[in-house]
Amino acid sequence: YTDKSIRKYPAASSTLSESSELTFEYDNSIAPNDKYSLLNYELFYVTKDGSVVSMGGAPLTSKGNGIFSITKPKISADAKGSKGFIKLSITYDVKVVNDSTTAQSADLGLYEIEYK
């Protein structure tokens, strides 16, 4: 799936390696007035027995004009050669009041990938 705020995303046949880059285009419609909103990704791979394993994630890198990328991600040796997916999300409306932090978040999509 993909949220309508994601205008462009990698094709299902895309590959990702530690030396590659994948780009997304986000239209800023979820948090248009929040200059501190943060697009994040999490990488997952599927083992031979069907288990799903998270490799963690990080914020996407902004390239300007709504273009964001995953650049040189850390990929587990166990994931190389396997299929998996990227989970894209946004964190926004972060507030700190009296030492208490709150934030909103939304999932923006799951994208099939193959790790090299």
C-alpha positions in Angstrom: 0.0 0.0 0.0 1.0 3.6 -0.3 -0.5 6.8 1.2 -1.7 9.4 -1.4 0.9 11.8 0.0 3.7 9.7 -1.5 3.7 10.7 -5.1 6.7 8.6 -6.3 8.2 5.5 -4.9 10.5 2.6 -6.0 9.1 -0.1 -8.2 8.5 -3.5 -6.6 11.4 -4.9 -8.6 13.9 -2.4 -7.1 17.0 -3.6 -5.3 18.8 -2.0 -2.4 22.4 -2.4 -1.3 24.7 -0.6 1.0 26.0 1.5 -1.9 22.7 2.3 -3.5 20.0 5.0 -3.1 16.2 4.8 -3.4 14.1 7.9 -3.7 10.5 8.9 -2.7 8.5 12.0 -3.4 6.3 13.3 -0.6 3.8 16.1 -1.1 3.9 17.5 2.5 0.1 17.1 2.9 0.1 15.3 6.2 1.9 18.0 8.2 2.0 21.0 5.9 2.8 23.6 8.6 5.2 21.5 10.6 8.7 22.3 9.6 10.1 19.7 12.1 8.1 16.7 10.7 10.4 13.8 10.0 10.0 11.0 7.3 11.4 7.7 8.5 12.1 4.3 7.1 12.5 0.8 8.5 14.0 -2.1 6.6 12.7 -5.7 6.9 13.7 -8.9 5.2 12.1 -12.3 5.0 14.1 -15.4 6.0 13.9 -18.7 4.1 11.5 -20.0 6.8 9.2 -17.0 6.3 10.1 -15.0 9.4 10.1 -11.2 9.1 13.2 -9.6 10.6 13.7 -5.8 11.1 17.1 -4.3 10.4 16.1 -1.0 11.9 15.8 2.3 10.1 16.6 6.0 10.1 15.2 9.3 8.8 15.1 9.8 5.1 17.6 12.3 3.6 15.9 15.4 2.1 17.1 16.3 -1.4 14.8 19.3 -1.5 11.5 19.9 -3.4 9.8 17.0 -1.7 12.4 14.4 -2.8 13.7 12.2 0.0 16.1 9.2 -0.2 17.4 6.2 1.6 21.2 6.5 1.0 23.7 3.8 1.8 21.7 1.9 4.3 23.1 -0.7 6.7 22.0 -4.1 5.5 22.5 -7.3 7.5 24.6 -10.0 5.8 21.7 -12.4 6.4 19.4 -10.2 4.3 21.6 -10.0 1.2 20.0 -11.9 -1.7 16.6 -12.0 0.1 13.3 -10.2 -0.5 11.8 -7.8 2.0 10.1 -4.5 2.3 10.6 -0.9 3.4 8.1 0.7 5.8 7.8 4.5 5.4 6.3 6.7 8.1 6.1 10.2 9.3 6.5 11.7 12.8 5.0 15.2 13.3 3.4 17.6 15.7 6.0 16.9 18.4 5.5 18.8 21.6 7.3 18.9 24.9 5.2 20.2 27.9 6.4 19.8 31.5 9.0 17.2 30.6 6.4 15.1 28.7 6.8 14.5 25.0 4.0 13.8 22.6 3.9 13.3 18.9 1.7 12.1 16.0 2.8 9.5 13.5 1.4 7.9 10.4 2.4 5.0 8.2 2.9 6.1 4.6 3.5 2.8 2.9 5.1 -0.6 2.5 7.3 -1.2 -0.5 8.7 -4.5 -1.8 12.4 -4.7 -2.2 15.2 -7.1 -2.9 18.5 -6.8 -1.0 21.8 -7.1 -2.8 
